[in-house]
Amino acid sequence: MRSLLFLHFLLFLHAITSFSIAWGQFVVDGRVIELNESNIDEAISTFDYIFIDFYAPWCGHCMRLNPELDKAAPILAGLKNPVIVAKVDADKYKSLSNKHNIEAFPTLKLFIHGVPTKYYGPRKFDTLVQHLKKYSAPDVAILNADSGVAEFVEEAGIEFPVFIGFNVKESMISNLAIKYKKEAWFSVAEDFSEEWMSLYDFDKVPALVGLRPSDSEKSLFYGPFEGTMFKYNS
Ligand SMILES: *[C@@H]1O[C@H](CO)[C@@H](O)[C@H](O)[C@H]1NC(C)=O
């Protein structure tokens, strides 16, 4: 059942991500962009989020990664914060390999506003998409109305725990959100109806609701949160 739903989801995504946009000197059409030493710097500065596969043509792990990147690229390009997928033959372009400290193939890096982070996450396209989507999202999402909460939970999917702070100030959870940016979703809701209180079982605010969608677990913390250090076991 779940896999069928997932297939529908993919078809839907495919339908909404068939596009082609000129972006600086690059064409974004959902395909992996092949870079070289004359345009990689330009690519890194053009795109806010660019995921680069530094590969060698003879490497088996790299070859197995290719179809996963091909499937992930159109989905990632269609995100609210698009992540562009690119690759570069780091065996051929030795100067690039030195500049980016490539010691093994493939090396995967996500550049966020030009700043690289090595990616050690899963390489199957669906989980890869979930992880890159998490990395490129704002630290804390600000939710303003009921639909905001519903959308946020839906968008987050089931790969990571989801935290929603009802009437929790952003500053109270931003440290936590930065620390666990790659492992959980964080949001604050400032404006919501009592239905959420009964749905998530809290009767006062500020309240931080933690959801672990993969196994339907829920946890609840009540404020005030000033000076509180949350412990979060991933
Ligand atoms: C790099 O790629 C661009 C775009 O495909 C191409 O025009 C250019 O000739 C390539 N440069 C080198 C050094 O291969």
PDBQT file of the ligand as one rigid body, heavy atoms in Angstrom, charges set to zero:
ROOT
HETATM    1  C1  LIG A 301      33.081  22.716 -19.668  1.00  0.00    +0.000 C 
HETATM    2  O1  LIG A 301      31.708  22.520 -19.922  1.00  0.00    +0.000 OA
HETATM    3  C2  LIG A 301      31.122  23.558 -20.726  1.00  0.00    +0.000 C 
HETATM    4  C3  LIG A 301      29.622  23.297 -20.785  1.00  0.00    +0.000 C 
HETATM    5  O2  LIG A 301      29.338  21.979 -21.139  1.00  0.00    +0.000 OA
HETATM    6  C4  LIG A 301      31.785  23.554 -22.086  1.00  0.00    +0.000 C 
HETATM    7  O3  LIG A 301      31.234  24.569 -22.879  1.00  0.00    +0.000 OA
HETATM    8  C5  LIG A 301      33.280  23.756 -21.913  1.00  0.00    +0.000 C 
HETATM    9  O4  LIG A 301      33.942  23.657 -23.183  1.00  0.00    +0.000 OA
HETATM   10  C6  LIG A 301      33.884  22.732 -20.972  1.00  0.00    +0.000 C 
HETATM   11  N1  LIG A 301      35.259  23.077 -20.657  1.00  0.00    +0.000 N 
HETATM   12  C7  LIG A 301      36.223  22.141 -20.581  1.00  0.00    +0.000 C 
HETATM   13  C8  LIG A 301      37.564  22.625 -20.176  1.00  0.00    +0.000 C 
HETATM   14  O5  LIG A 301      36.008  20.955 -20.785  1.00  0.00    +0.000 OA
ENDROOT
TORSDOF 0
